[in-house]
Amino acid sequence: YHKNSSLAKAGRNRGTTIQDIADSLVDEASIVKLLKDIHNLSFTSPLYGVYRNPDFGRQLPDTLPLLAFDKQPLNKPLEIALPA
């Protein structure tokens, strides 16, 4: 947790070590807080990935109806012609 959490190393926590955290785990409330912090860290960490835009380099109109994106696969070029 300490290695990956900027919150645990910022502000008044600046300069804390893993040993400082271990020493602070003296009661059940502090252990529960640490578990909540680990949970929050795991669900708020940014996820990075690579996406290849199938419409890259293609001329698109200035405006598009929102319906153009319905049932549109992410890996296929945008179908601008709407079904009647």
Backbone as JSON Lines, residues from 0, in Angstrom:
{"i":0,"aa":"Y","n":[0.83,-1.19,0.0],"ca":[0.0,0.0,0.0],"c":[0.87,1.25,0.0]}
{"i":1,"aa":"H","n":[1.83,1.29,0.88],"ca":[2.67,2.5,1.03],"c":[3.43,2.79,-0.26]}
{"i":2,"aa":"K","n":[3.93,1.75,-0.91],"ca":[4.73,1.93,-2.14],"c":[3.91,2.58,-3.25]}
{"i":3,"aa":"N","n":[2.62,2.24,-3.38],"ca":[1.81,2.71,-4.51],"c":[0.88,3.86,-4.18]}
{"i":4,"aa":"S","n":[0.82,4.28,-2.94],"ca":[-0.13,5.32,-2.55],"c":[0.55,6.67,-2.41]}
{"i":5,"aa":"S","n":[0.17,7.61,-3.28],"ca":[0.71,8.96,-3.14],"c":[0.1,9.64,-1.93]}
{"i":6,"aa":"L","n":[-1.13,9.26,-1.57],"ca":[-1.78,9.84,-0.4],"c":[-1.04,9.49,0.88]}
{"i":7,"aa":"A","n":[-0.51,8.28,0.96],"ca":[0.19,7.85,2.16],"c":[1.53,8.55,2.32]}
{"i":8,"aa":"K","n":[2.02,9.18,1.26],"ca":[3.33,9.83,1.31],"c":[3.25,11.33,1.1]}
{"i":9,"aa":"A","n":[2.04,11.92,1.18],"ca":[1.87,13.34,0.93],"c":[1.4,14.06,2.19]}
{"i":10,"aa":"G","n":[1.52,15.38,2.18],"ca":[1.03,16.18,3.29],"c":[1.72,15.84,4.6]}
{"i":11,"aa":"R","n":[0.92,15.64,5.64],"ca":[1.52,15.35,6.95],"c":[2.14,13.96,7.0]}
{"i":12,"aa":"N","n":[1.84,13.12,6.02],"ca":[2.42,11.78,5.97],"c":[3.77,11.75,5.26]}
{"i":13,"aa":"R","n":[4.21,12.89,4.78],"ca":[5.46,12.95,4.02],"c":[6.62,12.44,4.87]}
{"i":14,"aa":"G","n":[7.4,11.56,4.31],"ca":[8.56,11.02,5.01],"c":[8.25,9.79,5.85]}
{"i":15,"aa":"T","n":[7.0,9.32,5.83],"ca":[6.7,8.12,6.6],"c":[7.27,6.9,5.89]}
{"i":16,"aa":"T","n":[7.49,5.87,6.66],"ca":[8.02,4.62,6.12],"c":[7.03,3.5,6.39]}
{"i":17,"aa":"I","n":[7.32,2.35,5.83],"ca":[6.48,1.19,6.08],"c":[6.51,0.83,7.56]}
{"i":18,"aa":"Q","n":[7.66,1.01,8.2],"ca":[7.76,0.73,9.63],"c":[6.86,1.66,10.44]}
{"i":19,"aa":"D","n":[6.76,2.92,10.02],"ca":[5.86,3.86,10.71],"c":[4.42,3.37,10.64]}
{"i":20,"aa":"I","n":[4.02,2.86,9.49],"ca":[2.67,2.33,9.34],"c":[2.48,1.1,10.22]}
{"i":21,"aa":"A","n":[3.45,0.2,10.21],"ca":[3.36,-1.0,11.04],"c":[3.26,-0.64,12.51]}
{"i":22,"aa":"D","n":[4.02,0.35,12.95],"ca":[3.98,0.77,14.35],"c":[2.65,1.39,14.73]}
{"i":23,"aa":"S","n":[1.94,1.97,13.75],"ca":[0.66,2.62,14.05],"c":[-0.5,1.63,14.13]}
{"i":24,"aa":"L","n":[-0.29,0.4,13.72],"ca":[-1.36,-0.61,13.74],"c":[-1.47,-1.23,15.13]}
{"i":25,"aa":"V","n":[-1.96,-0.44,16.07],"ca":[-2.01,-0.91,17.45],"c":[-3.4,-1.32,17.89]}
{"i":26,"aa":"D","n":[-4.42,-0.93,17.16],"ca":[-5.78,-1.32,17.54],"c":[-6.58,-1.71,16.3]}
{"i":27,"aa":"E","n":[-7.75,-2.24,16.54],"ca":[-8.58,-2.73,15.44],"c":[-9.0,-1.6,14.5]}
{"i":28,"aa":"A","n":[-9.26,-0.41,15.04],"ca":[-9.7,0.71,14.2],"c":[-8.63,1.09,13.18]}
{"i":29,"aa":"S","n":[-7.36,1.09,13.59],"ca":[-6.3,1.46,12.65],"c":[-6.11,0.39,11.58]}
{"i":30,"aa":"I","n":[-6.33,-0.87,11.94],"ca":[-6.22,-1.96,10.96],"c":[-7.37,-1.85,9.95]}
{"i":31,"aa":"V","n":[-8.57,-1.54,10.44],"ca":[-9.72,-1.36,9.55],"c":[-9.47,-0.19,8.61]}
{"i":32,"aa":"K","n":[-8.91,0.91,9.12],"ca":[-8.59,2.07,8.27],"c":[-7.58,1.69,7.2]}
{"i":33,"aa":"L","n":[-6.55,0.92,7.55],"ca":[-5.56,0.5,6.56],"c":[-6.22,-0.36,5.49]}
{"i":34,"aa":"L","n":[-7.09,-1.27,5.88],"ca":[-7.78,-2.11,4.9],"c":[-8.66,-1.27,3.97]}
{"i":35,"aa":"K","n":[-9.35,-0.26,4.52],"ca":[-10.15,0.63,3.68],"c":[-9.26,1.41,2.72]}
{"i":36,"aa":"D","n":[-8.1,1.86,3.2],"ca":[-7.18,2.6,2.33],"c":[-6.67,1.72,1.19]}
{"i":37,"aa":"I","n":[-6.37,0.46,1.5],"ca":[-5.91,-0.46,0.45],"c":[-7.04,-0.68,-0.57]}
{"i":38,"aa":"H","n":[-8.25,-0.84,-0.08],"ca":[-9.41,-1.02,-0.96],"c":[-9.59,0.2,-1.86]}
{"i":39,"aa":"N","n":[-9.53,1.4,-1.29],"ca":[-9.66,2.62,-2.08],"c":[-8.55,2.75,-3.1]}
{"i":40,"aa":"L","n":[-7.34,2.39,-2.72],"ca":[-6.2,2.47,-3.64],"c":[-6.41,1.55,-4.83]}
{"i":41,"aa":"S","n":[-6.9,0.35,-4.57],"ca":[-7.06,-0.61,-5.67],"c":[-8.16,-0.2,-6.64]}
{"i":42,"aa":"F","n":[-9.17,0.54,-6.18],"ca":[-10.25,0.94,-7.07],"c":[-10.1,2.35,-7.62]}
{"i":43,"aa":"T","n":[-9.08,3.08,-7.2],"ca":[-8.89,4.43,-7.73],"c":[-7.61,4.57,-8.52]}
{"i":44,"aa":"S","n":[-6.85,3.49,-8.65],"ca":[-5.61,3.56,-9.42],"c":[-5.94,3.68,-10.9]}
{"i":45,"aa":"P","n":[-5.23,4.54,-11.6],"ca":[-5.5,4.66,-13.03],"c":[-5.1,3.4,-13.78]}
{"i":46,"aa":"L","n":[-5.88,3.06,-14.77],"ca":[-5.56,1.93,-15.62],"c":[-5.15,2.48,-16.98]}
{"i":47,"aa":"Y","n":[-4.05,1.99,-17.47],"ca":[-3.53,2.48,-18.74],"c":[-3.67,1.39,-19.79]}
{"i":48,"aa":"G","n":[-3.93,1.79,-20.99],"ca":[-4.04,0.84,-22.08],"c":[-3.74,1.54,-23.39]}
{"i":49,"aa":"V","n":[-3.8,0.78,-24.45],"ca":[-3.54,1.32,-25.78],"c":[-4.8,1.12,-26.6]}
{"i":50,"aa":"Y","n":[-5.21,2.15,-27.3],"ca":[-6.39,2.08,-28.15],"c":[-6.01,2.58,-29.53]}
{"i":51,"aa":"R","n":[-6.32,1.8,-30.55],"ca":[-6.06,2.21,-31.93],"c":[-7.37,2.72,-32.51]}
{"i":52,"aa":"N","n":[-7.41,4.0,-32.82],"ca":[-8.62,4.63,-33.36],"c":[-8.8,4.19,-34.82]}
{"i":53,"aa":"P","n":[-9.87,3.45,-35.12],"ca":[-10.07,3.0,-36.5],"c":[-10.42,4.14,-37.46]}
{"i":54,"aa":"D","n":[-10.76,5.31,-36.94],"ca":[-11.1,6.46,-37.79],"c":[-9.94,7.44,-37.92]}
{"i":55,"aa":"F","n":[-8.75,7.06,-37.46],"ca":[-7.59,7.96,-37.53],"c":[-7.3,8.29,-39.0]}
{"i":56,"aa":"G","n":[-7.14,9.57,-39.28],"ca":[-6.84,10.02,-40.63],"c":[-8.05,10.15,-41.54]}
{"i":57,"aa":"R","n":[-9.19,9.77,-41.06],"ca":[-10.41,9.83,-41.86],"c":[-11.1,11.17,-41.64]}
{"i":58,"aa":"Q","n":[-11.63,11.74,-42.7],"ca":[-12.37,13.0,-42.59],"c":[-13.76,12.71,-42.02]}
{"i":59,"aa":"L","n":[-14.09,13.34,-40.91],"ca":[-15.4,13.17,-40.29],"c":[-16.14,14.5,-40.3]}
{"i":60,"aa":"P","n":[-17.47,14.46,-40.31],"ca":[-18.23,15.72,-40.29],"c":[-18.03,16.46,-38.96]}
{"i":61,"aa":"D","n":[-18.33,17.75,-38.97],"ca":[-18.18,18.56,-37.76],"c":[-19.13,18.14,-36.65]}
{"i":62,"aa":"T","n":[-20.31,17.69,-37.02],"ca":[-21.27,17.22,-36.02],"c":[-21.76,15.83,-36.39]}
{"i":63,"aa":"L","n":[-22.07,15.05,-35.37],"ca":[-22.59,13.7,-35.57],"c":[-23.79,13.5,-34.66]}
{"i":64,"aa":"P","n":[-24.82,12.81,-35.12],"ca":[-25.93,12.49,-34.22],"c":[-25.48,11.42,-33.22]}
{"i":65,"aa":"L","n":[-25.98,11.51,-32.01],"ca":[-25.6,10.53,-30.99],"c":[-25.96,9.11,-31.41]}
{"i":66,"aa":"L","n":[-27.01,8.97,-32.2],"ca":[-27.42,7.63,-32.64],"c":[-26.35,6.95,-33.49]}
{"i":67,"aa":"A","n":[-25.42,7.71,-34.03],"ca":[-24.35,7.12,-34.84],"c":[-23.46,6.2,-34.0]}
{"i":68,"aa":"F","n":[-23.49,6.37,-32.69],"ca":[-22.62,5.57,-31.82],"c":[-23.32,4.35,-31.23]}
{"i":69,"aa":"D","n":[-24.63,4.25,-31.42],"ca":[-25.35,3.09,-30.9],"c":[-24.9,1.82,-31.61]}
{"i":70,"aa":"K","n":[-24.64,0.8,-30.83],"ca":[-24.23,-0.52,-31.35],"c":[-23.04,-0.42,-32.3]}
{"i":71,"aa":"Q","n":[-22.18,0.53,-32.06],"ca":[-21.0,0.73,-32.9],"c":[-19.81,0.04,-32.22]}
{"i":72,"aa":"P","n":[-19.21,-0.98,-32.85],"ca":[-18.04,-1.62,-32.25],"c":[-16.88,-0.63,-32.13]}
{"i":73,"aa":"L","n":[-16.09,-0.78,-31.08],"ca":[-14.97,0.14,-30.86],"c":[-13.84,-0.05,-31.86]}
{"i":74,"aa":"N","n":[-13.77,-1.22,-32.46],"ca":[-12.66,-1.5,-33.36],"c":[-13.04,-1.4,-34.84]}
{"i":75,"aa":"K","n":[-14.19,-0.84,-35.14],"ca":[-14.65,-0.68,-36.52],"c":[-14.79,0.81,-36.84]}
{"i":76,"aa":"P","n":[-14.55,1.19,-38.1],"ca":[-14.74,2.6,-38.48],"c":[-16.19,3.03,-38.22]}
{"i":77,"aa":"L","n":[-16.36,4.28,-37.86],"ca":[-17.68,4.82,-37.55],"c":[-18.57,4.79,-38.79]}
{"i":78,"aa":"E","n":[-19.75,4.22,-38.64],"ca":[-20.73,4.19,-39.72],"c":[-21.61,5.43,-39.56]}
{"i":79,"aa":"I","n":[-21.44,6.37,-40.45],"ca":[-22.15,7.64,-40.33],"c":[-23.58,7.53,-40.87]}
{"i":80,"aa":"A","n":[-23.79,6.72,-41.9],"ca":[-25.13,6.56,-42.48],"c":[-26.01,5.82,-41.47]}
{"i":81,"aa":"L","n":[-27.1,6.45,-41.07],"ca":[-28.01,5.85,-40.1],"c":[-29.05,5.01,-40.82]}
{"i":82,"aa":"P","n":[-29.41,3.85,-40.23],"ca":[-30.47,3.04,-40.84],"c":[-31.81,3.78,-40.77]}
{"i":83,"aa":"A","n":[-32.62,3.61,-41.82],"ca":[-33.91,4.32,-41.88],"c":[-34.92,3.71,-40.95]}
